[in-house]
Amino acid sequence: MSHYFTLGNIPHKRHTQFRKPDGSLYAEQLFSTEGFSDDYALLYHCYAPTMITKTDDPIDVSPKVAEEKMLKHRSFEGFKVKPEADYLQSRKAVLVNSDCHIVLAAPQKSMTDYFYKNADADEMIFVHEGTGTVKTQYGELPFSYGDYIVLPRGTIYQIEFNDDKNRLFIVESFSPLRFPKRYMSRFGQLMEHSPFCERDIRTPQNLQTIDEKGDFLIKTKKKGILYGLHYGTHPFDVVGWDGCCYPYIFSIHDFEPITGRVHQPPPVHQTFETNAFVVCSFVPRLYDYHPDAIPAPYNHSNIDSDEVLYYVAGEFMSRKHVTQGMITLHPAGIPHGPHPGAVEKSIGAKETAELAVMVDTFRPLQITVDGLAIENDGYVMSWAE
């Protein structure tokens, strides 16, 4: 995130005295996900953000891998993940590797008695159903259907849901989540050919400084272990901050599709990238306009990546029997493409209302126990005539 932003009160110069009305110093904190050599933010706290008062017994929350090797197409019914009251307990990793975890969640209640910090991974939370507000040290981020909530690793947050019907598609990334390099100028601005721009990025708002002492539980995940860390002061005691490393929201509905005379390859849908995978947004768009165009995607072999597609809404002319929240996994090594009959059926179609999120990983994914529990048996045979 290279877009500079500031909120609240900050001193004129960084690393200088910044005093409270009573004359005591605010506590400065540098927040960065890659040490001192990349984007960062400076936050100014009422109290030092280091006051741990006690710790709880750690809990192993690492995903349980069911299958480590596979070479067949798979499909999963995402909405079969059962709702659970607690936000963290509702998160079910279904596909994992050493670079990312793909997680489904159906939380019913807001986080009221604890805060959460993922100390390992940037989080991309796609909101399929539900509305609410993510509360952070940086301010508040109201969210709704179609929003990508991007949280840099180490961000302390609480989610307040407006009701009990929520569906989330979450990607935990163990390398920084960024906008694609080809969209960025060498100075960090999103360029004219990018399918979105800075105006589409929703930054934190309504910074509320909570100057409060007490017992505040921050559940912190590190290397698959959840630690209960109790602090003596409220984590949202920030009076101001500035920088380029902070949580934000980008809506899939603000992604402007790139179309052409003939079928465009998946990279035109790219929205985020990391060193180990990319995220693409498939949105409503006009189809190709060459007189002999075939709107259905051509068969292709993704030899270097596993392709995961999360279906959100609309009709998908290349697939049969698509349901809301379905996940398909097409692993590297074997070709895939439209289901039988889809190519001819697509000819003459003018537009699509489909909405989907794609994750292409450069290393093979493994299926977890929670993933197997929602698998569609027989999907691999759905290409048979």
C-alpha positions as CSV (number, residue, x, y, z in Angstrom):
1,M,0.0,0.0,0.0
2,S,1.9,3.0,-1.2
3,H,-0.8,5.6,-0.9
4,Y,0.1,8.1,1.9
5,F,-2.6,8.9,4.4
6,T,-2.9,10.6,7.8
7,L,-5.6,10.8,10.4
8,G,-5.8,12.5,13.8
9,N,-3.1,14.6,15.4
10,I,0.6,14.0,14.7
11,P,3.8,16.1,15.4
12,H,5.4,18.2,12.8
13,K,8.5,16.0,12.6
14,R,8.7,12.2,13.1
15,H,10.7,10.8,16.1
16,T,10.4,14.1,18.0
17,Q,8.7,15.1,21.3
18,F,4.9,15.0,21.1
19,R,3.3,15.9,24.3
20,K,-0.1,15.5,25.8
21,P,-2.0,18.4,27.3
22,D,-0.6,17.4,30.8
23,G,3.0,17.6,29.5
24,S,3.7,13.9,29.4
25,L,4.8,12.3,26.1
26,Y,2.7,10.3,23.7
27,A,4.3,6.9,22.7
28,E,5.4,6.7,19.1
29,Q,5.2,3.3,17.4
30,L,6.6,2.4,13.9
31,F,4.3,-0.2,12.2
32,S,5.7,-2.1,9.2
33,T,5.3,-5.6,7.8
34,E,8.9,-5.9,6.4
35,G,11.2,-4.4,9.0
36,F,12.5,-0.9,8.4
37,S,13.0,-1.3,4.6
38,D,9.4,-1.0,3.3
39,D,6.2,0.9,3.7
40,Y,5.4,1.8,7.3
41,A,3.1,3.9,9.4
42,L,3.8,5.9,12.6
43,L,1.2,5.7,15.3
44,Y,1.0,7.9,18.5
45,H,-0.4,6.2,21.5
46,C,-1.6,7.6,24.9
47,Y,0.4,4.7,26.5
48,A,3.3,2.5,25.4
49,P,1.8,-0.4,23.3
50,T,3.9,-2.9,25.3
51,M,2.1,-3.3,28.6
52,I,1.4,-7.0,28.8
53,T,0.0,-7.9,32.1
54,K,-0.6,-11.7,31.7
55,T,-0.8,-14.5,29.1
56,D,-3.2,-17.4,28.6
57,D,-2.3,-20.9,27.7
58,P,-1.6,-21.1,23.9
59,I,-4.0,-23.0,21.6
60,D,-3.1,-24.9,18.5
61,V,-5.3,-23.6,15.7
62,S,-3.2,-24.8,12.7
63,P,-5.2,-26.4,9.8
64,K,-5.4,-30.2,9.7
65,V,-4.3,-31.3,6.3
66,A,-6.2,-34.3,4.9
67,E,-4.6,-34.7,1.5
68,E,-1.1,-33.5,0.7
69,K,-1.0,-34.7,-3.0
70,M,-3.6,-34.5,-5.6
71,L,-4.0,-34.3,-9.4
72,K,-7.7,-34.0,-10.1
73,H,-10.2,-31.2,-10.2
74,R,-12.1,-30.6,-7.0
75,S,-15.2,-28.7,-6.0
76,F,-16.4,-27.5,-2.6
77,E,-19.8,-26.2,-1.3
78,G,-18.7,-23.1,0.6
79,F,-22.1,-22.3,2.1
80,K,-22.1,-25.7,3.8
81,V,-19.7,-24.3,6.3
82,K,-21.9,-24.0,9.4
83,P,-22.3,-20.7,11.1
84,E,-20.7,-20.3,14.5
85,A,-21.1,-17.5,17.0
86,D,-17.5,-16.7,17.6
87,Y,-15.5,-15.0,14.8
88,L,-12.3,-16.9,15.3
89,Q,-14.0,-20.3,15.8
90,S,-16.0,-19.8,12.6
91,R,-12.9,-19.5,10.4
92,K,-12.3,-22.8,8.6
93,A,-9.2,-23.2,6.5
94,V,-10.1,-25.4,3.5
95,L,-7.1,-25.1,1.2
96,V,-3.6,-24.4,2.4
97,N,0.1,-24.3,1.5
98,S,3.2,-22.7,2.9
99,D,2.3,-19.4,1.2
100,C,-1.4,-18.9,2.1
101,H,-4.4,-20.3,3.8
102,I,-7.8,-20.1,2.0
103,V,-10.5,-19.8,4.7
104,L,-14.3,-19.7,4.9
105,A,-16.2,-18.2,7.8
106,A,-19.8,-17.7,8.8
107,P,-19.6,-15.7,12.1
108,Q,-22.8,-14.8,13.8
109,K,-21.7,-12.4,16.6
110,S,-19.5,-9.4,16.9
111,M,-16.1,-9.5,18.6
112,T,-16.9,-7.8,21.9
113,D,-14.7,-9.4,24.6
114,Y,-11.4,-9.6,22.7
115,F,-9.3,-8.2,19.9
116,Y,-7.5,-10.2,17.2
117,K,-4.0,-9.9,15.6
118,N,-2.6,-12.2,12.9
119,A,1.1,-11.9,13.5
120,D,1.9,-14.2,10.5
121,A,-0.1,-13.1,7.6
122,D,-1.7,-10.2,5.8
123,E,-5.5,-10.9,5.6
124,M,-7.8,-10.3,2.6
125,I,-11.4,-10.7,3.8
126,F,-13.9,-10.8,1.0
127,V,-17.5,-10.0,2.3
128,H,-19.9,-12.3,0.5
129,E,-22.8,-11.7,3.0
130,G,-23.2,-9.2,5.8
131,T,-22.4,-5.6,6.8
132,G,-20.6,-4.1,9.7
133,T,-17.5,-2.2,10.8
134,V,-13.9,-3.2,11.2
135,K,-12.5,-1.3,14.2
136,T,-8.7,-0.8,14.3
137,Q,-6.0,1.4,15.8
138,Y,-6.2,3.4,12.6
139,G,-9.9,4.1,12.7
140,E,-13.0,2.4,11.4
141,L,-13.7,0.7,8.1
142,P,-17.5,0.2,7.4
143,F,-18.0,-2.8,5.1
144,S,-20.7,-4.4,3.0
145,Y,-21.3,-7.0,0.3
146,G,-18.5,-7.2,-2.2
147,D,-15.8,-5.5,-0.2
148,Y,-12.2,-6.7,0.0
149,I,-11.0,-5.8,3.5
150,V,-7.2,-5.8,3.5
151,L,-5.4,-6.0,6.9
152,P,-1.6,-5.9,7.0
153,R,-0.2,-8.5,9.3
154,G,0.0,-7.3,12.9
155,T,-3.1,-5.1,12.6
156,I,-5.1,-5.3,15.8
157,Y,-8.8,-5.3,15.0
158,Q,-12.3,-6.1,16.1
159,I,-15.3,-6.7,13.8
160,E,-18.7,-5.5,14.6
161,F,-21.4,-7.2,12.5
162,N,-24.8,-5.6,12.0
163,D,-26.7,-9.0,12.2
164,D,-26.0,-12.7,12.4
165,K,-26.0,-13.6,8.7
166,N,-22.4,-13.2,7.5
167,R,-20.3,-15.1,4.9
168,L,-16.6,-14.4,4.5
169,F,-14.0,-15.7,2.0
170,I,-10.6,-15.0,3.6
171,V,-7.1,-15.4,2.3
172,E,-4.2,-15.3,4.7
173,S,-1.0,-14.4,2.9
174,F,2.4,-15.0,4.4
175,S,4.0,-12.5,2.1
176,P,2.8,-8.9,1.7
177,L,-0.4,-8.3,-0.3
178,R,0.0,-5.6,-2.9
179,F,-1.5,-4.1,-6.0
180,P,0.0,-5.5,-9.2
181,K,3.3,-3.9,-10.2
182,R,2.2,-3.3,-13.8
183,Y,-0.6,-1.0,-12.5
184,M,1.8,1.1,-10.5
185,S,4.1,4.0,-11.6
186,R,7.7,3.9,-10.4
187,F,6.6,6.5,-7.8
188,G,3.7,4.4,-6.5
189,Q,0.6,5.9,-8.2
190,L,-2.0,3.6,-9.8
191,M,-1.7,4.4,-13.5
192,E,-4.3,5.2,-16.2
193,H,-4.5,1.6,-17.5
194,S,-5.2,0.2,-14.0
195,P,-8.8,-1.1,-13.5
196,F,-9.1,0.9,-10.3
197,C,-7.5,4.0,-8.8
198,E,-6.9,5.7,-5.5
199,R,-10.4,7.1,-5.4
200,D,-11.7,3.6,-5.1
201,I,-9.6,2.9,-2.0
202,R,-11.5,3.4,1.3
203,T,-9.2,4.4,4.1
204,P,-9.9,4.3,7.8
205,Q,-12.2,7.0,9.2
206,N,-13.7,8.2,12.5
207,L,-10.5,7.7,14.6
208,Q,-11.6,7.4,18.2
209,T,-8.9,7.6,20.9
210,I,-9.9,5.3,23.8
211,D,-7.7,6.4,26.8
212,E,-8.5,3.6,29.1
213,K,-6.7,1.2,31.5
214,G,-7.9,-2.2,32.4
215,D,-7.7,-5.8,31.1
216,F,-7.7,-6.0,27.3
217,L,-7.3,-9.4,25.6
218,I,-5.6,-9.5,22.2
219,K,-5.8,-13.0,20.7
220,T,-2.6,-13.2,18.6
221,K,-1.9,-16.0,16.1
222,K,1.7,-16.9,15.4
223,K,2.9,-20.1,13.6
224,G,-0.5,-21.7,13.9
225,I,-0.7,-21.1,17.7
226,L,-3.2,-18.7,19.2
227,Y,-1.9,-16.8,22.2
228,G,-4.0,-14.9,24.6
229,L,-2.1,-11.7,25.5
230,H,-3.6,-9.4,28.1
231,Y,-2.6,-5.7,28.0
232,G,-3.1,-3.0,30.6
233,T,-4.3,-0.3,28.2
234,H,-6.8,-0.2,25.4
235,P,-5.1,-1.0,22.0
236,F,-7.1,1.8,20.3
237,D,-5.5,4.6,22.3
238,V,-4.0,6.2,19.1
239,V,-4.4,10.0,18.8
240,G,-3.0,10.2,15.3
241,W,-1.0,8.4,12.6
242,D,0.4,8.7,9.2
243,G,2.2,6.6,6.6
244,C,1.6,4.0,3.8
245,C,1.0,0.8,5.7
246,Y,-2.6,0.6,7.1
247,P,-5.8,-1.4,6.6
248,Y,-8.2,-0.4,3.8
249,I,-11.2,-1.5,1.7
250,F,-11.5,-2.0,-2.0
251,S,-14.9,-3.1,-3.4
252,I,-15.1,-5.7,-6.2
253,H,-17.9,-3.5,-7.5
254,D,-15.4,-0.7,-8.2
255,F,-13.2,-3.0,-10.4
256,E,-13.5,-1.8,-14.0
257,P,-13.3,-4.8,-16.4
258,I,-10.8,-4.9,-19.3
259,T,-12.5,-6.3,-22.4
260,G,-11.4,-6.8,-26.0
261,R,-12.4,-8.1,-29.5
262,V,-11.5,-11.6,-28.5
263,H,-11.4,-13.4,-25.2
264,Q,-9.0,-11.8,-22.7
265,P,-6.8,-13.9,-20.4
266,P,-7.2,-14.0,-16.6
267,P,-4.4,-11.5,-15.9
268,V,-6.7,-8.7,-17.0
269,H,-8.8,-9.5,-13.9
270,Q,-5.9,-9.2,-11.5
271,T,-6.5,-7.2,-8.4
272,F,-3.8,-8.1,-5.9
273,E,-0.5,-9.9,-6.0
274,T,2.1,-11.4,-3.7
275,N,5.4,-13.2,-4.2
276,A,3.5,-16.5,-4.2
277,F,0.0,-16.0,-5.6
278,V,-2.4,-13.5,-7.3
279,V,-6.0,-12.6,-6.7
280,C,-8.4,-11.7,-9.6
281,S,-11.9,-10.3,-9.7
282,F,-14.4,-11.5,-12.3
283,V,-17.1,-8.8,-12.5
284,P,-20.1,-8.1,-14.8
285,R,-18.8,-7.1,-18.2
286,L,-19.5,-7.0,-21.9
287,Y,-18.3,-10.0,-23.8
288,D,-15.8,-10.0,-26.7
289,Y,-17.0,-8.2,-29.9
290,H,-15.2,-9.8,-32.7
291,P,-17.9,-11.2,-35.1
292,D,-16.5,-14.7,-34.6
293,A,-15.7,-14.4,-30.9
294,I,-16.2,-17.3,-28.5
295,P,-17.0,-15.8,-25.1
296,A,-16.3,-19.0,-23.2
297,P,-12.7,-19.3,-22.0
298,Y,-10.5,-21.6,-24.0
299,N,-9.0,-24.8,-22.5
300,H,-5.8,-24.1,-20.7
301,S,-3.1,-25.8,-18.7
302,N,-2.0,-23.9,-15.6
303,I,1.3,-25.8,-15.3
304,D,2.8,-23.3,-12.8
305,S,-0.2,-22.6,-10.5
306,D,-3.2,-24.1,-8.8
307,E,-6.4,-22.2,-9.7
308,V,-9.0,-21.6,-7.1
309,L,-12.3,-19.9,-8.1
310,Y,-14.8,-18.7,-5.5
311,Y,-18.2,-18.1,-7.0
312,V,-20.1,-15.2,-5.6
313,A,-23.1,-14.4,-7.8
314,G,-24.6,-14.5,-11.3
315,E,-24.6,-17.1,-14.1
316,F,-21.4,-18.8,-15.2
317,M,-21.6,-20.0,-18.8
318,S,-18.4,-22.1,-18.5
319,R,-19.6,-24.2,-15.6
320,K,-22.6,-26.4,-14.8
321,H,-24.4,-26.6,-11.5
322,V,-22.7,-23.6,-9.9
323,T,-24.0,-22.6,-6.5
324,Q,-23.4,-19.5,-4.3
325,G,-20.2,-19.9,-2.4
326,M,-18.9,-22.8,-4.4
327,I,-15.1,-23.2,-4.7
328,T,-13.4,-25.0,-7.6
329,L,-9.8,-26.2,-7.5
330,H,-8.0,-26.9,-10.8
331,P,-4.5,-28.1,-9.8
332,A,-1.4,-27.5,-11.9
333,G,-0.4,-30.3,-14.2
334,I,-3.7,-31.1,-16.0
335,P,-5.7,-28.9,-18.4
336,H,-9.2,-27.6,-17.7
337,G,-11.8,-25.5,-19.5
338,P,-15.5,-25.1,-20.1
339,H,-17.9,-27.9,-19.4
340,P,-19.2,-29.8,-22.4
341,G,-21.7,-27.7,-24.4
342,A,-20.6,-24.4,-22.8
343,V,-18.5,-23.2,-25.8
344,E,-21.4,-23.4,-28.4
345,K,-23.8,-22.1,-25.8
346,S,-21.7,-19.0,-25.2
347,I,-21.5,-17.9,-28.9
348,G,-23.6,-14.8,-29.5
349,A,-23.9,-13.9,-25.8
350,K,-23.3,-10.2,-25.2
351,E,-22.6,-9.8,-21.5
352,T,-22.2,-11.6,-18.2
353,A,-23.4,-10.7,-14.7
354,E,-21.0,-13.1,-13.0
355,L,-19.1,-12.2,-9.9
356,A,-16.2,-14.3,-8.6
357,V,-12.9,-14.2,-6.9
358,M,-9.9,-16.2,-8.2
359,V,-6.7,-17.1,-6.3
360,D,-3.9,-18.6,-8.4
361,T,-1.1,-20.1,-6.2
362,F,2.4,-20.8,-7.5
363,R,2.8,-23.8,-5.1
364,P,0.4,-26.7,-4.8
365,L,-2.5,-26.5,-2.4
366,Q,-3.5,-29.1,0.2
367,I,-7.0,-30.0,1.2
368,T,-7.8,-29.8,4.9
369,V,-10.2,-31.9,7.0
370,D,-12.7,-29.0,6.9
371,G,-12.3,-28.8,3.2
372,L,-13.1,-32.5,2.7
373,A,-16.2,-32.1,4.8
374,I,-17.8,-29.8,2.1
375,E,-16.5,-31.5,-1.1
376,N,-18.7,-32.2,-4.1
377,D,-17.9,-35.8,-5.0
378,G,-17.6,-36.6,-8.6
379,Y,-16.7,-33.1,-9.8
380,V,-13.7,-34.5,-11.7
381,M,-16.1,-36.4,-14.0
382,S,-18.3,-33.4,-14.9
383,W,-16.4,-32.9,-18.2
384,A,-17.5,-36.4,-19.4
385,E,-20.0,-36.2,-22.2
